[in-house]
Amino acid sequence: MEQQVGRAHVGRRVMVDDGFVTLTDYMGGDVAVVNAARVSFGKQCTELAERDVKLIHYLANHKHMSPFRHVVFTFTLEGISEVVCRQLYKHQVGCAFTSGEFREVATTWNEISGRYVEFEPEFHVPHGFRRQHKNNKQASVEGEFVEKESEAQAVYAEAMEHGFTAYKKLLDLGVCREQARMVMPVSFKNSLVWTASLEATVHFIKLRDHEGAQVEIRNLARAIRSLIEPICQHSIAALTS
């Protein structure tokens, strides 16, 4: 069984709603997981065999997670709303203290700062406004939209314009950027770089591509999975089964 090699996947870009996520860089793949697991025996491989796939599933099934941390991905997110980015941040804060199978998963990010740059009037605009789920207090119903869509769009657009206008007025009054940005709606489009181990990335996918998760973060999780699956399909299958 041959393992995919090379850097052909670097630079792959996937649209997420009205933004993008790009696989900027990565290190390792399924072979790296196997080699990390077998280093105790002084053994290495350059391509994947059937027994290696079985080892990957054994590691995942028995929660031997450290080999999956030797594969690392770097993503660039552009035009993703801050409300979605905030949910992504939760997979960094306190991660070293997470108990159980995903203990000490490694992630880090850097983002554009409203302290250094002046924001542009770029906001995420939903393709449609979904109905609230009747049984799940935190979720909407994917694909089920409100009847008065045009009215909802008008209210949304007015709020975005009002927030940005207030931001610009504060700047014109001499207010510093770090305070003026406080009035910006959380739908403003953010840009950031996110680096995560394979274990941490799959943990994010498992939690966020779920019917109880917000649709926009589900779309991001699905996009990220599509970017990394060609690189380590066996590890992802094992970790998500």
PyMOL commands that set and color helices and strands:
alter all, ss='L'
color gray80, all
select helices_A, chain A and resi 30-41+50-61+66-70+82-89+95-97+100-102+149-172+177-183+198-208+215-228+233-240
alter helices_A, ss='H'
color red, helices_A
select strands_A, chain A and resi 13-16+19-27+72-81+107-111+130-132+140-145+189-197
alter strands_A, ss='S'
color yellow, strands_A
deselect
rebuild
show_as cartoon
